[in-house]
Amino acid sequence: DWEGEREEMGAGASSKSNKKKGEIDRMVTMARSSMTRSQKRASAALAKISDMGEEQCLEMAEQGVIAVTVGNLSESKNAVVRLNSAKILKNLSKYATNRPQLIEEGAARTMVELFRHKKPRALHLELVHGVNELGQGKEARPQLVEAVPYIIKFVQTADLVRQMLGLSAIGRIAEHEECQFKIMKMGAMHLAFQYVQSEFHTYKHKSLAMKILAEISTSIACHKYILGYEDKQGTHIISRLCRIKDEEMVPFCAKTVERLVVEEKNAKAFVEKGVLKEFLWMLAHSTPTVVLGALDALGALARFPPLQRVIVEWKFLPLVCPLTSNPHEALRISAVKLLALLAQHPQNKARIIYNGAHEVLLYHGEHSSYPDVKELARLAAADLLNLPEARLNKTLQRAAYRFKDNARNALDDLEERMSNSSQKDRGKELVAKILKQQGQEEESSDDEK
């Protein structure tokens, strides 16, 4: 009996699916008509089906709904048909499987064209939704860039919730390198600066706006406009924004600093504005993205020799060294790169060795799985200890084995306590144990000397 019921249920589901396919096919045929009445009925039905979920949207793409929407419905003189076509494109854009076909068949250009119509009022809301969804596909962003002026106007007149949607859509387009200078010229930079300084918007609004600034900072052509904003106040504003202790916004602030300090004069300007003080609290934060943002920004500043000494004087070493044993690989790599850069300054060598960073550089110079990090750490260790080539290889091996033994011993000693503690506590205990053992070894080696 149960098998029979299952077969009946399966047959019912299959029949329902076939019925839906037939309905989509009929609506596609009707949408090709030049009669407005037929287009209204077809577009309304297709928009309703596209709201039903992924299965229906994928089926619609297979049966030619994208082509008929782009070619017929979007060009209709009827405002309702245009609104329904925008809804269809928005819903189909939600699913990654459909995006290549949407881009190929001109959906991005169609969305831009539909922005030119002012009626009905809900049309622009659907289009901004659509741009935000389709903009997740990298290939679509250059085709959507002409929609940015319309989205900016939408943001300036929308309510708080819809403003976030518009800012998110601009941020997606800004991720493409070909679009960054264009949208800056279109007014995206001024809009972003207004939001990050506003007292009337939430941190969510500000983080979305800060993402726009971080993305357009990738383009070197935009640097003079960002730094020169409001009579060269850009550096001051961005440095001040790093004080805001919001874990969503601050990584974008740090990323903006990292990308803007291509020239030494810009790097010095940020240091003079007090940005190093803000990086101190970021490195002590518990959120990995915040810590990584500070490390990458410090790495960008440390490329300039005069600032290598300044960074060490700000006592960053005690915060950076433990991060070389962090569970997150990105944090470990960024911390090692930063230490290797700081070790290049002659006056930093004593403090680097005192904090045990030479052990880290020796280890990664031998065992890092990243060739660039391995070479950077190896050269920094050689310069740090003034070792010739033959002696360096032996020292690297000894340091690597000692580092591994320390980690293995610490794991054995802490095994019981680790089973009862949280992951965060385990990581802290492990790092503390390793550093303590390293310090004891250094003291014993000094005594032997």
Solvent accessible surface area in square Angstrom, and as a share of the most:
residue,aa,sasa,rsa
1,D,164,0.85
2,W,157,0.55
3,E,108,0.48
4,G,33,0.32
5,E,89,0.40
6,R,133,0.48
7,E,124,0.56
8,E,127,0.57
9,M,133,0.59
10,G,42,0.40
11,A,64,0.50
12,G,41,0.39
13,A,64,0.50
14,S,60,0.39
15,S,71,0.46
16,K,147,0.62
17,S,41,0.27
18,N,89,0.46
19,K,150,0.64
20,K,46,0.20
21,K,82,0.35
22,G,26,0.25
23,E,49,0.22
24,I,0,0.00
25,D,80,0.41
26,R,141,0.52
27,M,13,0.06
28,V,3,0.02
29,T,87,0.51
30,M,47,0.21
31,A,0,0.00
32,R,138,0.50
33,S,33,0.21
34,S,110,0.71
35,M,123,0.55
36,T,65,0.38
37,R,200,0.73
38,S,23,0.15
39,Q,17,0.08
40,K,82,0.35
41,R,158,0.58
42,A,0,0.00
43,S,0,0.00
44,A,51,0.40
45,A,23,0.18
46,L,0,0.00
47,A,7,0.06
48,K,142,0.60
49,I,3,0.02
50,S,3,0.02
51,D,99,0.51
52,M,92,0.41
53,G,22,0.21
54,E,87,0.39
55,E,122,0.55
56,Q,41,0.18
57,C,0,0.00
58,L,51,0.25
59,E,35,0.16
60,M,0,0.00
61,A,4,0.03
62,E,138,0.62
63,Q,45,0.20
64,G,21,0.20
65,V,0,0.00
66,I,0,0.00
67,A,51,0.39
68,V,4,0.02
69,T,0,0.00
70,V,26,0.15
71,G,38,0.37
72,N,51,0.26
73,L,0,0.00
74,S,9,0.06
75,E,132,0.59
76,S,13,0.08
77,K,197,0.84
78,N,38,0.19
79,A,31,0.24
80,V,72,0.42
81,V,0,0.00
82,R,21,0.08
83,L,26,0.13
84,N,12,0.06
85,S,0,0.00
86,A,2,0.01
87,K,63,0.27
88,I,0,0.00
89,L,0,0.00
90,K,30,0.13
91,N,3,0.01
92,L,0,0.00
93,S,0,0.00
94,K,86,0.36
95,Y,48,0.18
96,A,68,0.53
97,T,98,0.57
98,N,4,0.02
99,R,29,0.11
100,P,88,0.55
101,Q,58,0.26
102,L,0,0.00
103,I,22,0.11
104,E,144,0.65
105,E,59,0.27
106,G,5,0.05
107,A,0,0.00
108,A,0,0.00
109,R,135,0.49
110,T,12,0.07
111,M,1,0.01
112,V,9,0.05
113,E,92,0.41
114,L,3,0.01
115,F,2,0.01
116,R,134,0.49
117,H,68,0.30
118,K,174,0.74
119,K,146,0.62
120,P,36,0.23
121,R,226,0.83
122,A,47,0.36
123,L,0,0.00
124,H,40,0.18
125,L,31,0.15
126,E,20,0.09
127,L,2,0.01
128,V,0,0.00
129,H,67,0.30
130,G,1,0.01
131,V,0,0.00
132,N,18,0.09
133,E,34,0.15
134,L,0,0.00
135,G,0,0.00
136,Q,70,0.31
137,G,11,0.11
138,K,108,0.46
139,E,117,0.53
140,A,0,0.00
141,R,24,0.09
142,P,42,0.26
143,Q,54,0.24
144,L,0,0.00
145,V,4,0.02
146,E,91,0.41
147,A,0,0.00
148,V,0,0.00
149,P,48,0.30
150,Y,51,0.20
151,I,0,0.00
152,I,15,0.08
153,K,134,0.57
154,F,24,0.10
155,V,1,0.00
156,Q,113,0.50
157,T,118,0.69
158,A,20,0.15
159,D,78,0.40
160,L,89,0.44
161,V,110,0.63
162,R,108,0.39
163,Q,20,0.09
164,M,49,0.22
165,L,26,0.13
166,G,0,0.00
167,L,0,0.00
168,S,24,0.15
169,A,0,0.00
170,I,0,0.00
171,G,1,0.01
172,R,62,0.23
173,I,0,0.00
174,A,0,0.00
175,E,57,0.26
176,H,15,0.07
177,E,106,0.48
178,E,108,0.49
179,C,1,0.01
180,Q,4,0.02
181,F,75,0.31
182,K,103,0.43
183,I,0,0.00
184,M,8,0.04
185,K,117,0.50
186,M,55,0.25
187,G,20,0.19
188,A,0,0.00
189,M,6,0.03
190,H,92,0.41
191,L,5,0.02
192,A,0,0.00
193,F,0,0.00
194,Q,102,0.45
195,Y,15,0.06
196,V,2,0.01
197,Q,62,0.28
198,S,19,0.12
199,E,157,0.71
200,F,175,0.73
201,H,46,0.21
202,T,73,0.42
203,Y,114,0.43
204,K,90,0.38
205,H,3,0.01
206,K,24,0.10
207,S,3,0.02
208,L,26,0.13
209,A,0,0.00
210,M,0,0.00
211,K,37,0.16
212,I,0,0.00
213,L,0,0.00
214,A,1,0.01
215,E,27,0.12
216,I,0,0.00
217,S,0,0.00
218,T,65,0.38
219,S,21,0.13
220,I,120,0.61
221,A,55,0.43
222,C,0,0.00
223,H,14,0.06
224,K,144,0.61
225,Y,70,0.27
226,I,0,0.00
227,L,25,0.13
228,G,31,0.29
229,Y,16,0.06
230,E,101,0.45
231,D,127,0.66
232,K,162,0.69
233,Q,79,0.35
234,G,0,0.00
235,T,15,0.09
236,H,62,0.28
237,I,5,0.03
238,I,0,0.00
239,S,4,0.03
240,R,87,0.32
241,L,5,0.03
242,C,0,0.00
243,R,126,0.46
244,I,36,0.18
245,K,141,0.60
246,D,27,0.14
247,E,93,0.42
248,E,92,0.41
249,M,0,0.00
250,V,0,0.00
251,P,24,0.15
252,F,64,0.26
253,C,0,0.00
254,A,0,0.00
255,K,57,0.24
256,T,0,0.00
257,V,0,0.00
258,E,47,0.21
259,R,69,0.25
260,L,0,0.00
261,V,0,0.00
262,V,66,0.38
263,E,86,0.39
264,E,61,0.27
265,K,141,0.60
266,N,20,0.10
267,A,0,0.00
268,K,78,0.33
269,A,32,0.24
270,F,0,0.00
271,V,27,0.16
272,E,143,0.64
273,K,96,0.41
274,G,27,0.26
275,V,0,0.00
276,L,1,0.01
277,K,128,0.54
278,E,17,0.08
279,F,0,0.00
280,L,46,0.23
281,W,44,0.16
282,M,0,0.00
283,L,8,0.04
284,A,75,0.58
285,H,54,0.24
286,S,84,0.54
287,T,29,0.17
288,P,49,0.31
289,T,78,0.45
290,V,0,0.00
291,V,6,0.04
292,L,50,0.25
293,G,6,0.06
294,A,0,0.00
295,L,1,0.01
296,D,37,0.19
297,A,0,0.00
298,L,0,0.00
299,G,15,0.14
300,A,9,0.07
301,L,0,0.00
302,A,0,0.00
303,R,115,0.42
304,F,25,0.10
305,P,80,0.50
306,P,61,0.38
307,L,7,0.03
308,Q,4,0.02
309,R,55,0.20
310,V,43,0.24
311,I,0,0.00
312,V,2,0.01
313,E,86,0.39
314,W,99,0.35
315,K,148,0.63
316,F,0,0.00
317,L,3,0.02
318,P,77,0.48
319,L,57,0.28
320,V,0,0.00
321,C,8,0.05
322,P,42,0.26
323,L,20,0.10
324,T,6,0.04
325,S,35,0.23
326,N,30,0.16
327,P,91,0.57
328,H,91,0.41
329,E,82,0.37
330,A,56,0.43
331,L,5,0.03
332,R,67,0.24
333,I,26,0.13
334,S,16,0.10
335,A,0,0.00
336,V,1,0.00
337,K,77,0.32
338,L,1,0.00
339,L,0,0.00
340,A,0,0.00
341,L,29,0.14
342,L,0,0.00
343,A,1,0.01
344,Q,89,0.39
345,H,32,0.14
346,P,99,0.62
347,Q,115,0.51
348,N,0,0.00
349,K,46,0.19
350,A,76,0.59
351,R,98,0.36
352,I,0,0.00
353,I,63,0.32
354,Y,187,0.71
355,N,44,0.23
356,G,10,0.09
357,A,0,0.00
358,H,19,0.08
359,E,8,0.04
360,V,8,0.04
361,L,0,0.00
362,L,5,0.02
363,Y,44,0.17
364,H,17,0.08
365,G,1,0.01
366,E,51,0.23
367,H,71,0.32
368,S,14,0.09
369,S,95,0.61
370,Y,82,0.31
371,P,110,0.69
372,D,87,0.45
373,V,1,0.01
374,K,77,0.33
375,E,87,0.39
376,L,50,0.25
377,A,0,0.00
378,R,51,0.19
379,L,100,0.50
380,A,6,0.05
381,A,0,0.00
382,A,21,0.17
383,D,66,0.34
384,L,6,0.03
385,L,52,0.26
386,N,115,0.59
387,L,20,0.10
388,P,83,0.52
389,E,105,0.47
390,A,75,0.58
391,R,139,0.51
392,L,3,0.02
393,N,61,0.32
394,K,128,0.54
395,T,20,0.11
396,L,2,0.01
397,Q,84,0.37
398,R,136,0.50
399,A,1,0.01
400,A,0,0.00
401,Y,132,0.50
402,R,84,0.30
403,F,27,0.11
404,K,78,0.33
405,D,62,0.32
406,N,5,0.02
407,A,27,0.21
408,R,130,0.47
409,N,71,0.37
410,A,0,0.00
411,L,80,0.40
412,D,91,0.47
413,D,85,0.44
414,L,4,0.02
415,E,117,0.53
416,E,146,0.65
417,R,135,0.49
418,M,39,0.17
419,S,90,0.58
420,N,138,0.71
421,S,33,0.21
422,S,61,0.39
423,Q,125,0.56
424,K,116,0.49
425,D,68,0.35
426,R,69,0.25
427,G,21,0.20
428,K,127,0.54
429,E,59,0.26
430,L,40,0.20
431,V,23,0.13
432,A,60,0.47
433,K,59,0.25
434,I,9,0.04
435,L,70,0.35
436,K,128,0.54
437,Q,32,0.14
438,Q,10,0.04
439,G,29,0.28
440,Q,97,0.43
441,E,60,0.27
442,E,48,0.21
443,E,115,0.51
444,S,56,0.36
445,S,44,0.29
446,D,89,0.46
447,D,122,0.63
448,E,149,0.67
449,K,201,0.85
